[in-house]
């Protein structure tokens, strides 16, 4: 993937000075083996493009490991393991490497979703605790005086609640089963 870009500001990463060539052939071949393992293989088209760029006078920029270009609407082009060439006459750069796209809005939205999931998990834990507390309260004696047993079972069946909740709702509604069902629904 090739990107042409005119940039006004460039951050350069400094790299150690290259070691001087030694005449020891064993050491020389060993350096090439390490170099070959560190780089990715280039296909025929990429090799031709690099060769043409060098013929045009573009120089490789050493020490660049990652290139990030920001576009409108929070869109980023990111090239990891980038190989960069620069024109000596102008601020024109050519970037070789595998580009990937990243939308900053989408990243922020995914973080918000994670926060919401955490909050919902906390709320669910709190609900479980309150349900346990309510169940402990319901275990006590239930005063059903003045209430029709048929109304209690009717409210329990319609709202799928415990007997204690049905009795409490009926007492709050003055014995009216319709109001009790509406309160529990």
KEBADO-305545 format. One record per residue (C-alpha): residue number from 0; residue in one letter; x, y, z. Coordinates in nm, 4 decimals. Each point is the difference from the previous one (the first is absolute). Example, Ala and Ser with C-alpha at 12.3 -4.5 7.8 and 13.67 -1.06 7.14 Angstrom:
2
{atom 0 A {1.2300 -0.4500 0.7800}}
{atom 1 S {0.1370 0.3440 -0.0660}}
//
This chain:
185
{atom 0 X {0.0000 0.0000 0.0000}}
{atom 1 X {0.1531 0.3312 -0.1020}}
{atom 2 X {-0.0944 0.3385 0.1413}}
{atom 3 X {0.1157 0.3339 -0.1347}}
{atom 4 X {-0.0149 0.2793 0.2483}}
{atom 5 X {0.1264 0.3556 0.0318}}
{atom 6 X {0.0654 0.0648 0.3663}}
{atom 7 X {0.1177 0.3116 0.1768}}
{atom 8 X {0.1102 -0.1613 0.3270}}
{atom 9 X {0.1918 -0.3232 0.0329}}
{atom 10 X {0.1150 -0.1609 0.3213}}
{atom 11 X {0.3194 -0.1898 -0.0529}}
{atom 12 X {0.1089 -0.2848 0.2223}}
{atom 13 X {0.3716 -0.0057 0.0534}}
{atom 14 X {0.1845 -0.3204 -0.0615}}
{atom 15 X {0.3479 -0.1078 0.0968}}
{atom 16 X {0.2738 0.0614 -0.2537}}
{atom 17 X {0.0510 -0.2983 -0.2335}}
{atom 18 X {0.3012 -0.2164 0.0827}}
{atom 19 X {0.2984 0.0158 -0.2289}}
{atom 20 X {0.0423 -0.2817 -0.2503}}
{atom 21 X {0.2535 -0.2600 0.1042}}
{atom 22 X {0.1842 -0.2238 -0.2372}}
{atom 23 X {-0.0925 -0.3133 0.1956}}
{atom 24 X {-0.2258 -0.1997 -0.2359}}
{atom 25 X {-0.1560 -0.2136 0.2757}}
{atom 26 X {-0.1170 0.3066 0.1907}}
{atom 27 X {-0.1192 0.1614 -0.3230}}
{atom 28 X {-0.2218 -0.2958 -0.0965}}
{atom 29 X {-0.1362 -0.0175 0.3537}}
{atom 30 X {-0.1113 0.3646 -0.0220}}
{atom 31 X {-0.1948 -0.0741 -0.3174}}
{atom 32 X {-0.1770 -0.2947 0.1598}}
{atom 33 X {-0.1262 0.2178 0.2842}}
{atom 34 X {-0.0979 0.2727 -0.2442}}
{atom 35 X {-0.1960 -0.2457 -0.2139}}
{atom 36 X {-0.1913 -0.1335 0.3014}}
{atom 37 X {-0.0972 0.3491 0.1185}}
{atom 38 X {-0.1533 0.1191 -0.3277}}
{atom 39 X {-0.3014 -0.1225 -0.1897}}
{atom 40 X {0.0317 -0.1396 -0.3502}}
{atom 41 X {-0.0854 0.2421 -0.2764}}
{atom 42 X {-0.1771 -0.1107 -0.3143}}
{atom 43 X {0.1210 0.0835 -0.3465}}
{atom 44 X {-0.2153 0.3122 -0.0334}}
{atom 45 X {0.1194 0.1433 0.3302}}
{atom 46 X {0.3630 -0.0598 -0.0929}}
{atom 47 X {-0.0501 0.1794 -0.3322}}
{atom 48 X {-0.1745 0.2918 0.1699}}
{atom 49 X {0.2816 0.0396 0.2529}}
{atom 50 X {0.2611 -0.0127 -0.2757}}
{atom 51 X {-0.1841 0.2656 -0.2035}}
{atom 52 X {-0.0348 0.2243 0.3060}}
{atom 53 X {0.3727 -0.0234 0.0655}}
{atom 54 X {0.0711 0.0863 -0.3658}}
{atom 55 X {-0.2203 0.3091 0.0405}}
{atom 56 X {0.2300 0.1141 0.2804}}
{atom 57 X {-0.2128 -0.0882 0.3007}}
{atom 58 X {0.2012 -0.0958 0.3062}}
{atom 59 X {-0.1030 -0.2560 0.2643}}
{atom 60 X {-0.0793 0.1476 0.3425}}
{atom 61 X {0.1597 -0.2184 0.2682}}
{atom 62 X {-0.1505 -0.0599 0.3433}}
{atom 63 X {-0.3697 0.0274 -0.0870}}
{atom 64 X {-0.1931 -0.2889 0.1468}}
{atom 65 X {-0.3600 0.1240 -0.0272}}
{atom 66 X {-0.1810 0.2599 -0.2098}}
{atom 67 X {-0.3366 0.1467 0.0996}}
{atom 68 X {-0.1929 0.2314 -0.2321}}
{atom 69 X {-0.3147 0.1769 0.1161}}
{atom 70 X {-0.2803 0.0670 -0.2440}}
{atom 71 X {-0.3225 0.1927 0.0398}}
{atom 72 X {-0.2706 -0.1248 0.2366}}
{atom 73 X {0.2413 -0.1717 0.2409}}
{atom 74 X {0.1174 -0.2621 -0.2478}}
{atom 75 X {0.3571 -0.1294 0.0307}}
{atom 76 X {0.2259 -0.1852 -0.2410}}
{atom 77 X {0.2534 -0.1999 0.1991}}
{atom 78 X {0.2996 -0.1729 -0.1573}}
{atom 79 X {0.1950 -0.2200 0.2405}}
{atom 80 X {0.3512 -0.1049 -0.1029}}
{atom 81 X {0.0013 0.2805 -0.2546}}
{atom 82 X {0.2797 0.0667 -0.2453}}
{atom 83 X {0.0115 0.3708 -0.0808}}
{atom 84 X {0.1732 0.1817 -0.2863}}
{atom 85 X {0.0385 0.3792 -0.0194}}
{atom 86 X {0.0545 0.2349 -0.2876}}
{atom 87 X {0.3151 0.2076 0.0571}}
{atom 88 X {-0.1528 0.3086 -0.1664}}
{atom 89 X {-0.3377 0.0196 0.1770}}
{atom 90 X {-0.2011 -0.1326 0.2929}}
{atom 91 X {-0.1335 -0.2945 -0.1963}}
{atom 92 X {0.0016 -0.3422 0.1588}}
{atom 93 X {-0.0793 -0.3438 -0.1382}}
{atom 94 X {-0.1025 -0.2679 0.2466}}
{atom 95 X {0.0308 -0.3712 -0.0754}}
{atom 96 X {-0.1765 -0.2517 0.2205}}
{atom 97 X {-0.3265 -0.1611 0.0985}}
{atom 98 X {-0.2550 0.2721 0.0829}}
{atom 99 X {-0.2930 -0.0434 0.2319}}
{atom 100 X {-0.2836 0.2391 0.0727}}
{atom 101 X {-0.1174 0.1092 0.3414}}
{atom 102 X {-0.3041 0.2113 0.0752}}
{atom 103 X {0.0448 0.1998 0.3206}}
{atom 104 X {-0.3780 0.0379 0.0376}}
{atom 105 X {-0.0406 -0.3763 -0.0099}}
{atom 106 X {0.2773 -0.0495 0.2570}}
{atom 107 X {-0.1665 0.2503 0.2339}}
{atom 108 X {-0.3383 -0.1672 -0.0518}}
{atom 109 X {0.1414 -0.3431 0.0836}}
{atom 110 X {0.1485 0.1401 0.3217}}
{atom 111 X {-0.3418 0.1424 0.0914}}
{atom 112 X {-0.1607 -0.3391 -0.0658}}
{atom 113 X {0.2513 -0.1639 0.2334}}
{atom 114 X {-0.0800 0.2566 0.2713}}
{atom 115 X {-0.3729 -0.0649 -0.0416}}
{atom 116 X {0.0556 -0.3751 0.0284}}
{atom 117 X {0.1932 0.0518 0.3236}}
{atom 118 X {-0.2758 0.2241 0.1390}}
{atom 119 X {-0.2700 -0.2525 -0.0943}}
{atom 120 X {0.1974 -0.2766 0.1692}}
{atom 121 X {0.0207 0.2099 0.3175}}
{atom 122 X {-0.3739 0.0750 -0.0190}}
{atom 123 X {-0.0768 -0.3693 -0.0457}}
{atom 124 X {0.2060 -0.0817 0.3098}}
{atom 125 X {-0.1871 0.2686 0.1938}}
{atom 126 X {-0.3358 -0.1418 -0.1169}}
{atom 127 X {0.1003 -0.3489 0.1106}}
{atom 128 X {0.0875 0.1371 0.3435}}
{atom 129 X {-0.3321 0.1881 0.0319}}
{atom 130 X {-0.1940 -0.3079 -0.1113}}
{atom 131 X {0.1748 -0.2051 0.2674}}
{atom 132 X {-0.0841 0.2666 0.2596}}
{atom 133 X {-0.3666 0.0051 -0.1097}}
{atom 134 X {-0.0190 -0.3782 0.0185}}
{atom 135 X {0.1344 0.0148 0.3548}}
{atom 136 X {-0.2675 0.2589 0.0892}}
{atom 137 X {-0.2761 -0.2141 -0.1562}}
{atom 138 X {0.0878 -0.3017 0.2108}}
{atom 139 X {-0.1706 0.1611 0.3027}}
{atom 140 X {-0.3707 -0.0313 0.0922}}
{atom 141 X {-0.2414 0.1400 -0.2604}}
{atom 142 X {-0.3163 0.1720 0.1254}}
{atom 143 X {-0.2763 -0.0932 -0.2442}}
{atom 144 X {-0.2875 0.1241 0.2148}}
{atom 145 X {-0.2687 0.1850 -0.1934}}
{atom 146 X {0.1146 -0.1353 -0.3376}}
{atom 147 X {-0.1747 -0.2541 -0.2210}}
{atom 148 X {0.2203 -0.3115 -0.0555}}
{atom 149 X {-0.1242 -0.0203 -0.3608}}
{atom 150 X {0.1238 0.3573 -0.0631}}
{atom 151 X {0.3417 -0.0930 0.1412}}
{atom 152 X {0.0377 -0.3028 -0.2292}}
{atom 153 X {-0.1342 0.2011 -0.2958}}
{atom 154 X {0.2671 0.2713 0.0515}}
{atom 155 X {0.2696 -0.2659 0.0485}}
{atom 156 X {-0.0967 -0.1754 -0.3244}}
{atom 157 X {-0.0243 0.3135 -0.2146}}
{atom 158 X {0.3175 0.1696 0.1227}}
{atom 159 X {0.2011 -0.3141 0.0773}}
{atom 160 X {0.1038 0.1328 0.3419}}
{atom 161 X {0.0278 -0.1509 0.3455}}
{atom 162 X {-0.2939 -0.0138 0.2392}}
{atom 163 X {0.1513 0.2699 0.2228}}
{atom 164 X {0.0321 0.2461 -0.2908}}
{atom 165 X {-0.3563 -0.0708 -0.1109}}
{atom 166 X {-0.1322 0.0601 0.3539}}
{atom 167 X {0.2017 0.3213 0.0322}}
{atom 168 X {-0.1303 0.1311 -0.3360}}
{atom 169 X {-0.3591 -0.0886 0.0917}}
{atom 170 X {0.0300 0.1824 0.3338}}
{atom 171 X {0.1439 0.3085 -0.1717}}
{atom 172 X {-0.2857 -0.0002 -0.2524}}
{atom 173 X {-0.2683 -0.0457 0.2671}}
{atom 174 X {-0.0862 -0.3574 -0.1007}}
{atom 175 X {-0.0548 0.0848 -0.3690}}
{atom 176 X {0.1639 -0.2787 -0.2034}}
{atom 177 X {0.0048 0.2017 -0.3267}}
{atom 178 X {0.1964 0.2869 0.1610}}
{atom 179 X {0.2354 -0.2502 0.1661}}
{atom 180 X {0.0710 -0.1683 -0.3357}}
{atom 181 X {0.0652 0.3382 -0.1644}}
{atom 182 X {0.2417 0.0986 0.2797}}
{atom 183 X {0.1965 -0.3229 -0.0355}}
{atom 184 X {0.0089 0.0082 -0.3805}}
//
